[in-house]
Amino acid sequence: MQSFPFFTTENGVSSLVLKEIPYRKTAYITIREAQPEGFDAHLRECVDFCRAAGAEKIYATGHEGLARYPLHTAVLQMQATAWVDREKLACLFPVTEATAQRWREYYNERMTGIDNAATLEARDDKAILEKPGAYFVHREGKLLGIGWLNDCELLAVAAEKGKGETVMHTLMSLVEGDPMTLEVASTNERAIRLYERLGFLKTGERSRWYSL
């Protein structure tokens, strides 16, 4: 499903993310700019296009006029200095060409139902492999979870039930002593509680997404 980086109407410009429609029946709209008196008309055109493409749920961000709609989720930024509980360390295995598909499938399985988590597709394998930082986390041959780091930024993490702390400590061992940042949906309360136990503090709000 093709997305539109620039969806232009006479009343404004937005970006439409439609790639989630085949997986979640969901579309995302980012308002880039809108005429002062044309916001409602532009938003309506965006919504109509997303509906025609098959979206059943539509979320939007980028304009103060969206505040009259129900808040879906906020994307929060959190930060902490990475530290390690040695008793919780497990083994890291970098993703390779042979294992990229399995890593992606595990990510998609665990992220189902998490607000604003993008579905990864086969074409994303190249990006996963280009930057060293995607890992499987194992202990005694058992998969505990996965992670994806870009230097000190945690791009993704997913774990088996009850194994989140072990996976996080194992990933943090790669950047121990340095500031580590991540983003999390405000509705992902379980993940936020885990990060707070590890010392992460909310340092900002990257965006707010409203339900249309």
ABEGO torsion letter per residue (X at the ends): XBBBABBBBAAEBBBBBAAAAAAAGBBBBBBABBBAAAAAAAAAAAAAAAAAAGBABBBBBGBAAAAABBBABBBBBBBBBBBBBAAABBBBBBBBAAAAAAAAAAAAAAABGBBGBBBBBAAAAAAAAABBGBBBBBBGGBBAEBBBBBEABBABBBBBBGAAAAAAAAAAAAABGBBBBBBBBAABAAAAAAAAAAGBBBAEBABBBBBX
